[in-house]
Amino acid sequence: MNRWKQKEKIRKLLQQKALELFKSQGYHQTTIMQITESAGLAKGTFFNYFRTKEEILYAINDWHMRLIEPEIQNPANTSSLTEQIYTLLRKLASITEELGQEFMKSFFYVSSIGNGKQKNENNYMQMLINTFSPLFAQGQASGEFRDDLPTDVIASTFSHVYFGTLYYWCTNTASPPLKELLEKTFMLFLTGIRKT
């Protein structure tokens, strides 16, 4: 195995083990030593890949968010853009539910106080905006969505609604499943932008 592939394999192993520990015992209770021991590596190896525990948390989130890229590049062949948006939301919900409420709660907490706060919040929001903006623009052009609002305003509002829903889900143990919560929330949102 070439050196680059080996490094990538170790990086992914560290992320997998960190995610398992974050989900089972929480972000704050997990140490770098536990992550490396779980991966069968020396503690110093961690620092060849990540500077901090915060950095691996962001890397795990980024890694999982990239799982939606195939859906974006090959959208579902449906009759409406609304259904394409729901398909992407369902995929996002599945990915996020796989990360778990505890992980996402830690992600929000660390993002709100950590050094990488601005960069990582903006990356995640920008990913949502970049993903959904073309769909909203296409919907406006086809007459499916109202055109009296700029596309960037619709996309930005969409990402705020998404993050608000996600935050509610991960901080409320009595919350319904994320998929169900997103479907209900975005039924209201999409009704609001649909052209009448």
N, C-alpha and C positions, 0 to 999 in steps of 0.2 A: 504494500500500500504506500503510495507516495506521501510525502511529508504533509502536504496541504490537506489531503483527505484524512490523514491521521489526526491533524489538529482539529479539523471540523468534527470528526467523530468524538473527540474528547470534549469539545465545546458543547455538543448536543447532549452527551452523557451528563455533564455537569448541570445543564439546564433541566434535563429529565429528573435527575436526583433532587435538585433544588425544588422543582415543582412538587414532587412527591412529598417532600418534607414540609413545604409551605402549606400544602393542603392538609396534611395530617396533624401538624403541630402549630401551624401559624408562622408567619414571616418573622415576627419579633422573637419567637422562641428558637428559631433555627439559626445555627451558627455556621460559619464558613467551614469550620472543622468537621461538623456533621455532614455537610454537603460533600466534602472531599472523601471522607471515610466511607460514606454511602456509595460513592463512585469508585472506591478502591484506589484512590490517588493520594499523593502526598499533599499536605495543605498548601505548600508553595505553588503547586501546579495551578491552583485556582487563579492566582494572580497573573499567570501567563495569559489568561483569557478574559478575566474581569477584574476591575480595580476594586470594586466594592460589592457587597451583597445587594445593594440598591441597583447596581448596574445589571446584575443577573436577572433581577425581577423585571426590569424593562426589556431585557433581551428575550425573556420567556414570552412576555406579552407580544412583542414584535414578531417573534417566530410564529406564534399562533395566529396573529392577525394576517400574516402572509398566506395562511391556508385558504383565505377567501379569494386569492388572486385568480385561480382557475375559473371561478364563477364569474368574475368580472370580465375576464378575457373571452370567455365563451358563455355569454348569458343564456339563460333558459329561453327556449323558443316558445314564448307564450304570446297570446294575442294582445296583451296590454302591458304597458310599462309599469302600471300599478302592481301587477302580478310579478314582474321581474324584481321590483323593489321588495316585495314580500319574500320572494325566494332568497334574495341576498340577506334580508333581515333574519330569516330562519337559519341560514348558514352562520351568520354572525352569532346568533343566539346559541347554536350548537357548540361553536368554538368556545364561546365565553362560558357556557355551562360546564364544558370540559375543564376549564381552568378552575372553576368553582367560586362560590361566594367568598370564601375566606381569602383566596388569592386576590380577587378583584377588590375586596375591601382593603387589603394591604397595598395594592397598586394605587388606589385612590389616596390612601393615607400618605404613602411615601411620595407620591406625585405632589401632594399639597405642601410637603415640608422639605423634600429632598433637593439636592443640588441639581439634578436633571429635570426638575419640575417643569419648567417652561418648555424645554426641548421635547420631552416625552408627551406632555399633554398636547402640544401643538402637532407633533407627529401623528398621534392617534386621531385627533380632530381633523387634521388635513387629509389623512387617509380616507376618512368618511366623506369629507367634502369632495375629494377627487373621485371617489367611487360613485357617488350619487349625483353630482352636478351634471354629468353628461345625460343621465336618465331624465333629470328634471328639464334640461334644455330640449331634449328630444320630445318629451311630453308637451312642452309648451309649443314647439314647432308643429306637432301633429294635432294640436287642439285638445289633447287629453287633459292637460293641466292649464290653469289660468296663466295668462301672460302679462298681467298687470303688476306682477312682482318680479324683481330681478332674480335670475337663477341663483346668483351667489347668496342672496338673502334667504331663499328657500333652502338651499343646501346648508347654510350656516345654522338656520333655525332647526333643520332636521338633525344636525349633529348635536345641538344643545338638547333637543328633546331625547335623543338617543342616550346621551350621557346622563341626563336626569333620571331616565328610566333605569339605566344600568346601576346608577348609584342607589336608587330606591331598592332594587332587587338585591344588591349585595349587602345592604345594611339592614334589611328587614327579613328576619328568619321566617316570618309568616307569609312572605311574598309568594304569589303563584310562580310557576316555572317561568323563566325569562322569555322563552318562546311565546308563551301565552300573553305575558305582560306586554311584550313588544307588539304583538298582533293587535291587541286592543288599543294601545296607545297610538300606533301609527294608522289605525283605521280612522281615528279622529283627525290626525294630522293630514293624511292623504285626502280625506273628505274635504278638508279646508282648502287644499290647493287644486282640487279637481274643478275643471271648468264646467259651469252649469248651463 
